[in-house]
Structures are given as C-alpha cells and as structure tokens.
Amino acid sequence: MDKMIYGLTQCQGGGCPAGKNLEQKTSQSDHIHEECGVFGIYDLDGNDVAATIYYGLFALQHRGQESCGIAVSDTEGPKGVVSTLKGMGLVNEVYTPKNLGELKGNIGVGHVRYSTAGASTIENAQPLVLNYVKGTLGLAHNGNLINANELREELTYTGAIFQTTIDSEVIAYHIARERTRSANVEEAVAKAMKKIKGAYSLIVMSPRKLIGARDPWGFKPLCIGKRDNAYILASESCALDTIGAEFVRDVMPGEIVAITKKGIESDTSMCREVQGRCIFEYIYFARPDSHIDGVGVYNSRITAGRCLAKDSPVEADVVVGVPESGNAAALGFSLESGIPYGTAFVKNGYVGRTFIKPKQKNRESSVRIKLNVLKEAVEGKRVVMIDDSIVRGTTSDRIVGMLKEAGAKEVHVRISSPPFLHPCYFGTDIPSEDQLIAHNHTVDEICEMIGADSLGYLKVERLKELAPGLDYCSGCFTGDYPLEPPKEDIRGEYEK
C-alpha cells in the first residue's frame, strides 16, 4: 500500500483541485487509448451508493487495472458538491471501508482504467469532475475518439485549459459548453455527440440526473439495471449480477438515456441502422458471464471453439485452455471434436492480463508468475492448447515452452480469433502493424516461432457466428473499419 497513489477531493464552487498528496507524473506521450469499465447508479430513495459502485467496479476489474475512481453527489443537497476518490492500482487496493464511508451521496459514477500507451498517472484517472456555471459534471468514458486532437486544439484556442491528456476531458468540455445553451444535460450530450467521432460509452453525472450514452456504432457495451428503487448503468451485465440488480436492457448504439426521479427517458434520434460493435468483446474482453446486446459471451466462446475444431482438426489426447478467456473456447473444441477437455494451467491469483501490460518486459516476465503447468495433466500427451489471440508472439512462445518442459509430447495451438493484421483506433490495445507478428509472418512461420507442432486461427468468416444477428467491427483482422481511420496514428508511441 505504500506505493499506492490516491486522493480524496471535494469539489465545491469555483473549481476542483487535482487531489491531495498525489504524485504528479504528467507525460507528453500519454495519449488517449484505453480499454476501460464504467459504472453509474442513481438511488431514488436517497441511499448512499459508494459501496455499490465499489462492488460494481470490482466486477469490471478485468477491463482496467491501472487506476480506478468513484465520484458521488447528493441529489437533494446543494449543487456543486461532489466527493471524489481516485487512485492508482486495483479497486481493492485503493478503497477501504473507511474511505468509502466518507463518500456520501445517492448518485455516483465509477471507472476502472487501463492506459494502452504512455504514462499511467493519477491526473488521467477517471471519473473526471468539472465545475462550471450550471453546477457539476462527472464523466466516465470507455472508448477512444479519432478526432480528439482536432477537438482539443479547437477548445484550447477558445480558452480551455486541460488538466489531463485523455480524450475523455475533450468530451466533458464539449458537454459542459453545450449545457450552457441547452435546456437540459441530455440535450447537451446529444449536441456533443454530433461533434465527437469514434468509440464511446459514457456515463455522465449531473446534480440531479444520471445520463448514459453509446456511440452510434456501438463499439463499446453499456447496459441498464435496476435494484429496488435504484437504476444502474454498467459496461457489462456481470456487474449487475454482482450487486444483485436486475438486467433491464442494453443501451442501444446511438441512444442517450436519462435517469431521473421519473425513471428512464430515451433519445434514439442518433441511432443508425448499421452498427459496428467490437467483436473482440465476445472473444476476449468481456467476462464470460456477461451478455452484450442479447448475445451471451460464454456461448460466443463455445462457438469459437467448435468452429476451430471443424476448420482446424487435429489428433490429440487432451484439449486445454489458457485461462481465462481460452477456457470456454477449449470446451467448445472438446465438445465438437470429442477430445477430452482438461485443465493444464493453475493461475497464480490475480496478476492482471498479459495482453494489456503496458511494457513488453512486463508482459514477458508475468507469464510464469501468472501461470503454472500441471505436469500430470500433459506429460506424455498430445495437447491442443486454445488461446484467444496472438499479438506479438512472446506470450505464446513461453506458454508452449512451459507445456513442453512439463512433458507434453506435442502442442497444437488453436486461436479463437483471426490473425491480428491491423491496429485498432477505437479503444483496444492492438499495436501498430510492425509489432503484430501476423502482419509480418505467415501462419507457418508463426507456428515455428512459438515452438508449436501446428497452429490454426479462427476464420474471419466465422466471426458472424460469434455474434449472430449483430453488426460488428473486425477492422483489426481485415482492415475494414466502420469509420475511416485517422490519417495519422493518434494512439501514441507503443512501448516495446
């Protein structure tokens, strides 16, 4: 705990300080890429909500492990008072019963963040809280804008002073400015949405309302829940289950929902017929017990495994998954192929996801810390190992090596996604093409590089079976993006 950075701030009147005793490590290279989780709640009975937000964020911890934050307010109290606690690290590292108890209010928003490039600093932690002429605005954002630089420059030349290096602050400024000439905050959100381009699921807390908004393409998930007389907005339905809330429905791509004392009001004027959900939510990001836009993530991964067994069959003795997201796909492969399903890896507690470690050296060193092989399960056997993806190849190389060191006779690798060939500009940490192993090497070359006996990927045409009936974005596999990507890589320098 001695290295944890956190601060408790209270915003009242003309401005909100960055926090107390916070380490300032602003970096010019800290750009705007994130894969995050958002959670908001409005208890109409007036009960404090900070503890509920804590548990909701705990359920969304897989979406970001570098920083977290909670901001709460009292809808019956004076406007402009927001209690905020943000810190670096995991949810259970930052929050204690004591500091949660100090966060008083019946409306609030929370956030877990992962920065995909540059410095991970307290000033970039969310939620963001702004004080302006209409009161306060608290915002949590999951996604990535492709026109953030252009909008930031425009705001800067009109007097805006930025406290962070994230695109979420650009969104917050636009909403605040539009609010000064709008009838209500939801109208201001709608006007801001007409200016911003890219991926965003937003939760906005105003003094008397909780607003949820999803970009018209629906890149990132957002759903609505209800518990007693409280309404909830969350990135994934698993967070609703954790707090004992009932799933109401998903926020539609392009929809703005306003939660007030009257209940839920909806604006669907920006909904579009064709959408572009991130297909990687179903393959990897989301928890398997979540449902996104009517499709169960667990079933998607079972389907991916079945497809692999049909398209890339192999004779083997046991099918194993790389925890956690490879497990369901491995079961699907087993069910389709008839090869017994087994457990080959013991996960050494919670140490974060190797895919989203910000530095290559951390990604490599964490493999053995995270996983240990059950020698009895693989010794002398032909093993089919199912994983969700291969990005740079370093993790796969080490895991295959661990299986062979444990006595596996053969290791056949099957990947429940197609090869990554292109970067993502919409909030997923998929690096530039020169760092993607599949962009520069054939499948046979990759197979040799990772030390496998055979290698098979999910076919691109199978993706539609993972999210039946839904439009999705597969740009990282095909280069076909729903929105035209920026001419320059606005995502920053990826650290090798």
NORVEN-V816352 format. One record per backbone hydrogen bond with DSSP energy under -0.5 kcal/mol. NH is the residue of the N-H (numbers start at 0). CO is the residue of the C=O. E is the energy in kcal/mol with one decimal. If there is no record, write none. Layout:
# NORVEN-V816352
NH | CO | E
NH | CO | E
This chain:
# NORVEN-V816352
3 | 0 | -1.3
5 | 3 | -0.5
6 | 85 | -2.2
8 | 6 | -0.6
8 | 83 | -2.9
10 | 81 | -2.5
11 | 9 | -0.6
11 | 14 | -0.6
14 | 12 | -2.7
24 | 22 | -0.7
29 | 26 | -1.4
30 | 28 | -1.5
31 | 489 | -0.5
33 | 31 | -0.6
34 | 113 | -1.1
36 | 111 | -2.2
38 | 109 | -2.0
39 | 232 | -3.0
40 | 107 | -2.3
41 | 230 | -2.3
42 | 105 | -3.1
43 | 41 | -0.8
43 | 228 | -2.1
45 | 42 | -1.6
48 | 104 | -2.2
52 | 48 | -2.3
53 | 49 | -2.3
54 | 50 | -2.0
55 | 51 | -2.3
56 | 52 | -2.9
57 | 53 | -2.2
58 | 54 | -1.7
59 | 55 | -0.9
60 | 57 | -1.1
62 | 59 | -2.3
63 | 60 | -1.7
65 | 112 | -2.1
66 | 112 | -1.4
67 | 86 | -2.3
68 | 110 | -2.1
69 | 84 | -2.0
70 | 108 | -2.5
71 | 82 | -2.5
72 | 106 | -2.7
74 | 72 | -0.6
76 | 73 | -1.3
80 | 77 | -0.9
81 | 10 | -1.4
81 | 79 | -0.7
82 | 71 | -2.3
83 | 8 | -3.1
83 | 81 | -0.5
84 | 69 | -2.6
85 | 6 | -1.5
86 | 67 | -2.5
87 | 4 | -2.9
88 | 65 | -2.7
92 | 89 | -1.3
93 | 89 | -1.8
94 | 90 | -2.1
99 | 95 | -2.4
100 | 96 | -1.7
101 | 97 | -0.8
102 | 99 | -1.6
103 | 101 | -1.1
105 | 72 | -0.7
106 | 72 | -2.0
107 | 40 | -2.4
108 | 70 | -2.4
109 | 38 | -3.7
110 | 68 | -2.1
111 | 36 | -2.2
112 | 66 | -2.9
115 | 32 | -2.3
115 | 113 | -0.5
117 | 492 | -0.6
120 | 118 | -0.7
123 | 120 | -1.1
124 | 121 | -1.4
126 | 138 | -0.6
127 | 138 | -2.5
129 | 136 | -2.9
131 | 134 | -2.7
134 | 131 | -2.3
136 | 129 | -2.1
137 | 204 | -2.7
138 | 127 | -2.7
139 | 202 | -2.2
141 | 200 | -2.0
143 | 198 | -0.8
145 | 196 | -2.5
146 | 196 | -0.9
150 | 146 | -2.1
151 | 147 | -2.9
152 | 148 | -2.3
153 | 149 | -1.9
154 | 150 | -2.4
155 | 151 | -2.6
156 | 152 | -2.0
157 | 153 | -0.5
157 | 154 | -0.9
158 | 155 | -1.6
159 | 154 | -2.4
161 | 159 | -0.5
168 | 165 | -1.1
169 | 165 | -0.6
170 | 166 | -1.7
171 | 167 | -2.3
172 | 168 | -2.5
173 | 169 | -2.0
174 | 170 | -2.4
175 | 171 | -2.6
176 | 172 | -2.7
177 | 173 | -2.4
178 | 174 | -2.0
179 | 175 | -0.9
179 | 176 | -0.6
180 | 177 | -1.4
181 | 178 | -1.4
187 | 183 | -1.6
188 | 184 | -2.4
189 | 185 | -2.1
190 | 186 | -2.1
191 | 187 | -2.3
192 | 188 | -2.4
193 | 189 | -0.9
194 | 191 | -1.7
195 | 191 | -1.9
198 | 143 | -2.6
200 | 141 | -2.0
201 | 212 | -3.2
202 | 139 | -2.2
203 | 210 | -2.9
204 | 137 | -3.4
205 | 203 | -0.6
205 | 208 | -2.6
209 | 258 | -1.9
210 | 203 | -3.3
211 | 256 | -2.6
212 | 201 | -2.1
213 | 254 | -1.6
214 | 199 | -2.3
217 | 214 | -1.3
222 | 233 | -3.0
223 | 248 | -3.4
224 | 231 | -2.7
225 | 245 | -2.2
226 | 229 | -2.6
229 | 226 | -2.0
230 | 41 | -2.2
231 | 224 | -2.8
232 | 39 | -2.7
233 | 222 | -2.2
234 | 37 | -2.0
238 | 235 | -1.1
239 | 235 | -0.6
239 | 236 | -0.6
240 | 236 | -1.8
241 | 237 | -1.9
242 | 238 | -1.2
243 | 240 | -1.2
244 | 239 | -2.9
245 | 225 | -3.2
247 | 223 | -2.7
248 | 223 | -1.2
250 | 221 | -2.6
253 | 213 | -1.1
253 | 214 | -0.8
254 | 251 | -2.6
255 | 266 | -2.2
256 | 211 | -3.0
257 | 264 | -2.9
258 | 209 | -3.2
258 | 256 | -0.5
259 | 257 | -0.6
259 | 262 | -2.6
262 | 259 | -1.7
264 | 257 | -2.5
266 | 255 | -2.5
269 | 253 | -0.6
270 | 267 | -1.6
275 | 216 | -3.5
276 | 470 | -1.4
277 | 218 | -1.8
278 | 276 | -0.7
278 | 472 | -1.5
280 | 277 | -1.5
281 | 278 | -0.8
282 | 278 | -1.2
283 | 279 | -2.9
284 | 279 | -1.9
285 | 280 | -1.6
289 | 286 | -2.0
291 | 294 | -2.6
294 | 291 | -1.7
296 | 289 | -2.5
297 | 287 | -1.3
299 | 295 | -1.9
300 | 296 | -2.0
301 | 297 | -2.2
302 | 298 | -2.5
303 | 299 | -2.1
304 | 300 | -2.0
305 | 301 | -2.2
306 | 302 | -2.5
307 | 303 | -2.1
308 | 304 | -2.1
309 | 305 | -1.8
310 | 306 | -2.6
311 | 307 | -3.1
315 | 313 | -0.5
316 | 381 | -2.6
317 | 381 | -1.6
318 | 339 | -2.6
319 | 383 | -3.1
321 | 385 | -2.5
322 | 320 | -0.7
325 | 321 | -1.9
326 | 323 | -1.7
327 | 323 | -0.5
328 | 324 | -0.6
329 | 325 | -2.1
330 | 326 | -2.1
331 | 327 | -2.2
332 | 328 | -2.3
333 | 329 | -2.4
334 | 330 | -2.8
335 | 331 | -2.0
336 | 332 | -2.6
337 | 333 | -2.7
341 | 318 | -2.9
343 | 341 | -0.6
345 | 371 | -3.2
346 | 344 | -0.5
347 | 345 | -0.5
347 | 369 | -3.1
348 | 346 | -2.1
350 | 348 | -0.8
355 | 352 | -0.8
356 | 353 | -1.4
362 | 358 | -2.2
363 | 359 | -2.3
364 | 360 | -2.1
365 | 361 | -1.6
366 | 363 | -1.0
368 | 364 | -0.7
369 | 365 | -2.4
370 | 366 | -2.5
371 | 345 | -1.8
373 | 343 | -2.8
374 | 372 | -1.0
376 | 373 | -1.1
377 | 373 | -0.8
377 | 374 | -0.9
378 | 374 | -2.4
379 | 406 | -3.2
380 | 377 | -2.3
382 | 380 | -0.7
382 | 409 | -2.9
383 | 317 | -2.7
384 | 382 | -0.6
384 | 411 | -2.6
385 | 319 | -2.9
385 | 383 | -0.6
386 | 384 | -0.5
386 | 413 | -2.1
396 | 392 | -2.1
397 | 393 | -1.6
398 | 394 | -2.4
399 | 395 | -2.6
400 | 396 | -1.9
401 | 397 | -2.2
402 | 398 | -2.0
403 | 399 | -2.1
404 | 400 | -2.4
405 | 401 | -1.4
406 | 403 | -1.4
407 | 402 | -2.2
408 | 380 | -2.0
409 | 380 | -1.4
411 | 382 | -3.4
412 | 410 | -0.6
412 | 453 | -2.5
413 | 384 | -2.6
414 | 455 | -2.9
415 | 386 | -2.5
419 | 389 | -0.6
420 | 418 | -0.6
420 | 475 | -2.4
421 | 475 | -2.1
423 | 429 | -1.3
429 | 427 | -2.3
430 | 428 | -0.5
434 | 431 | -2.1
435 | 432 | -1.3
436 | 390 | -2.4
436 | 434 | -0.7
438 | 435 | -1.0
439 | 435 | -0.9
439 | 436 | -0.6
440 | 436 | -0.9
445 | 441 | -2.5
446 | 442 | -2.6
447 | 443 | -2.0
448 | 444 | -2.4
449 | 445 | -2.3
450 | 446 | -0.6
450 | 447 | -0.6
451 | 446 | -1.9
452 | 410 | -3.2
453 | 410 | -0.8
455 | 412 | -1.9
457 | 414 | -1.1
457 | 416 | -1.1
461 | 458 | -1.7
462 | 459 | -1.7
464 | 461 | -1.8
465 | 461 | -0.6
465 | 462 | -1.5
466 | 462 | -0.9
467 | 464 | -0.5
469 | 466 | -2.0
472 | 276 | -4.5
473 | 479 | -0.6
476 | 473 | -1.6
477 | 473 | -2.3
478 | 474 | -2.4
480 | 478 | -1.0
489 | 487 | -1.2
491 | 488 | -0.8
493 | 491 | -0.6
